[in-house]
């Protein structure tokens, strides 16, 4: 009699355990749960990509500083006398009979980004 009770209880416990596992798995496979899992994975991937990009950027800045130091480019650049220089006024009677412009023009300053020409 004791043997039958033991096996009956063991079978009932196994049935409850299996039913619980199956129900959990079914809840994980509902569309809402799948959407939430996909969203969480996408957010996690975004954070990893952001961290990777920040690491790459930090490495680039460090390497650029090393290269500038090695090449002696870390000194401040003197803009030179060309900035703010005014253009001479056009001569009278130039091509196509144009009239002189009484205003003076200055040379536009363009910042040079050495990373643009690669």
C-alpha positions as a printed NumPy array, in Angstrom:
array([[  0.   ,   0.   ,   0.   ],
       [  2.817,   2.383,   0.87 ],
       [  4.448,   1.703,  -2.49 ],
       [  1.311,   2.668,  -4.424],
       [  0.929,   5.886,  -2.45 ],
       [  4.566,   6.787,  -3.126],
       [  4.265,   6.256,  -6.888],
       [  0.912,   8.038,  -7.028],
       [  2.427,  11.081,  -5.251],
       [  5.547,  10.998,  -7.435],
       [  3.389,  10.85 , -10.586],
       [  1.182,  13.708,  -9.406],
       [  4.246,  15.837,  -8.579],
       [  5.769,  15.092, -11.973],
       [  2.481,  16.022, -13.664],
       [  2.262,  19.334, -11.771],
       [  5.914,  20.111, -12.576],
       [  5.448,  19.31 , -16.284],
       [  2.209,  21.32 , -16.484],
       [  3.896,  24.312, -14.864],
       [  6.858,  24.143, -17.263],
       [  4.552,  23.883, -20.284],
       [  2.409,  26.816, -19.125],
       [  5.505,  28.996, -18.595],
       [  6.756,  28.137, -22.059],
       [  3.355,  28.916, -23.602],
       [  3.307,  32.305, -21.875],
       [  6.756,  33.039, -23.285],
       [  5.499,  32.314, -26.797],
       [  2.532,  34.722, -26.766],
       [  2.823,  37.618, -29.231],
       [  3.021,  40.193, -26.424],
       [  5.828,  38.318, -24.702],
       [  7.729,  37.835, -27.966],
       [  7.388,  41.558, -28.735],
       [  8.677,  42.449, -25.27 ],
       [ 11.622,  40.064, -25.664],
       [ 12.474,  41.499, -29.07 ],
       [ 12.283,  45.035, -27.691],
       [ 14.559,  44.16 , -24.792],
       [ 17.075,  42.532, -27.138],
       [ 17.006,  45.559, -29.457],
       [ 17.595,  47.949, -26.553],
       [ 20.419,  45.776, -25.25 ],
       [ 21.989,  45.66 , -28.722],
       [ 21.674,  49.442, -29.024],
       [ 23.474,  49.921, -25.717],
       [ 26.248,  47.559, -26.806],
       [ 26.647,  49.392, -30.128],
       [ 26.741,  52.744, -28.345],
       [ 29.407,  51.474, -25.945],
       [ 31.396,  50.103, -28.889],
       [ 31.157,  53.425, -30.755],
       [ 32.304,  55.321, -27.667],
       [ 35.256,  52.945, -27.254],
       [ 36.203,  53.366, -30.914],
       [ 35.936,  57.153, -30.659],
       [ 38.086,  57.21 , -27.51 ],
       [ 40.674,  55.04 , -29.257],
       [ 40.652,  57.332, -32.279],
       [ 41.207,  60.42 , -30.132],
       [ 44.029,  58.714, -28.255],
       [ 45.706,  57.526, -31.458],
       [ 45.298,  60.936, -33.102],
       [ 46.961,  62.567, -30.083],
       [ 49.822,  60.056, -30.302],
       [ 50.289,  60.737, -34.012],
       [ 50.146,  64.515, -33.553],
       [ 52.748,  64.277, -30.812],
       [ 54.975,  62.041, -32.935],
       [ 54.717,  64.356, -35.946],
       [ 54.977,  67.573, -33.937],
       [ 51.538,  68.771, -34.967],
       [ 50.284,  69.408, -31.453],
       [ 51.489,  73.054, -31.476],
       [ 48.775,  75.708, -32.034],
       [ 48.478,  76.848, -35.632],
       [ 49.145,  80.53 , -36.393],
       [ 46.412,  81.81 , -38.729],
       [ 48.899,  84.047, -40.547],
       [ 48.45 ,  87.478, -42.095],
       [ 46.061,  86.254, -44.816],
       [ 43.049,  86.3  , -42.528],
       [ 41.11 ,  89.532, -42.55 ],
       [ 42.951,  90.791, -45.614],
       [ 40.846,  92.933, -47.875],
       [ 40.733,  92.531, -51.621],
       [ 41.701,  95.493, -53.736],
       [ 38.925,  97.382, -55.441],
       [ 38.31 ,  96.416, -59.067],
       [ 39.694,  98.752, -61.713],
       [ 37.401, 100.929, -63.757],
       [ 36.61 ,  99.797, -67.235],
       [ 37.129,  96.11 , -66.689],
       [ 35.593,  93.369, -68.805],
       [ 32.04 ,  93.847, -70.054],
       [ 31.994,  97.468, -68.982],
       [ 31.391,  96.701, -65.358],
       [ 31.418,  99.491, -62.866],
       [ 33.603,  99.397, -59.784],
       [ 32.091,  98.129, -56.577],
       [ 32.61 , 100.644, -53.752],
       [ 32.543,  97.955, -51.044],
       [ 35.616,  96.045, -49.975],
       [ 35.645,  92.296, -49.771],
       [ 37.44 ,  90.094, -47.296],
       [ 38.727,  86.615, -47.938],
       [ 36.395,  84.07 , -46.359],
       [ 38.004,  81.859, -43.79 ],
       [ 37.47 ,  78.159, -44.216],
       [ 38.357,  75.812, -41.434],
       [ 40.463,  72.906, -42.548],
       [ 39.456,  69.483, -41.32 ],
       [ 42.217,  67.043, -42.182],
       [ 39.77 ,  64.141, -41.929],
       [ 37.673,  65.365, -44.873],
       [ 40.158,  64.596, -47.622],
       [ 40.487,  60.857, -47.024]])
